[in-house]
């Protein structure tokens, strides 16, 4: 009995430490810990029982075009870049994924600018030039989506025909979905790349990718992450947010994505409203679809813009 009790304590200590490292960036200069198919069992066990490096994402370049920098309270202080083009009638707000920052969204920004849209790039909490070191996988980040949306909405208040469209990838997509469903913002359209269906399931998928048993460990990770971050990760289910989204949505996914399954995307798509479009990239994983397949991505996005132009 004592052995099982001790084992239970050990498992919870490991889960607590990993939950903290997963939901908090460090100031380490070491590269992020990666596990690949070539990683040995001994190395995997070492990472499992000791620690991982999860360095704070930093902006590594700046826009080539003239831009404005804004600092917003959301409630932590977050930083945004705004880039405009003449006579634009739409602004795209761009929200990055886990471990990302706004400079990583510059290729997307350039693509939207070429299409004649203004863009606003956002550093979530803990990333780039925003405050803190915490990340909640889209839960609290939804507040930041709302803050940026309302700031740009108020800034454009005199332009009644100017539309706001939200773009997010992975964690950024789930933060957008939560902001629309739970915080009642009303954008004109959404472009979502590979949002996960639930936080618990996406953690399980990561355990499966590492050839580790997902049962119990994933639940413990979500539980301790919730305790540390003061949010309830078991309720973080974008598949439920989807049914409350009524604006037009372009949903995109890579069929070979192991982090977010095709089944999850199909479930999310089934819950969205009537104005929805789905694009599956058959050979892509959890990656930038624009960089991997630029011509197809631009065509799909332009067709989406054309479809919603009169709505």
NORJOFEN-V956426 format. One record per helix or strand. SS is the DSSP state (alpha for helix, beta for strand). FROM is the first residue (numbers start at 0). TO is the last residue. If there is no record, write none. Layout:
# NORJOFEN-V956426
ss={SS | SS}
from={FROM | FROM}
to={TO | TO}
This chain:
# NORJOFEN-V956426
ss={alpha | beta | beta | alpha | beta | beta | beta | beta | alpha | beta | beta | alpha | beta | alpha | beta | alpha | alpha | alpha | alpha | beta | alpha | beta | alpha | alpha}
from={1 | 23 | 25 | 40 | 54 | 67 | 76 | 89 | 101 | 117 | 133 | 140 | 162 | 170 | 188 | 198 | 216 | 232 | 237 | 247 | 261 | 275 | 288 | 293}
to={22 | 23 | 25 | 48 | 54 | 72 | 82 | 94 | 113 | 121 | 133 | 154 | 168 | 181 | 192 | 208 | 228 | 234 | 241 | 253 | 270 | 280 | 291 | 307}
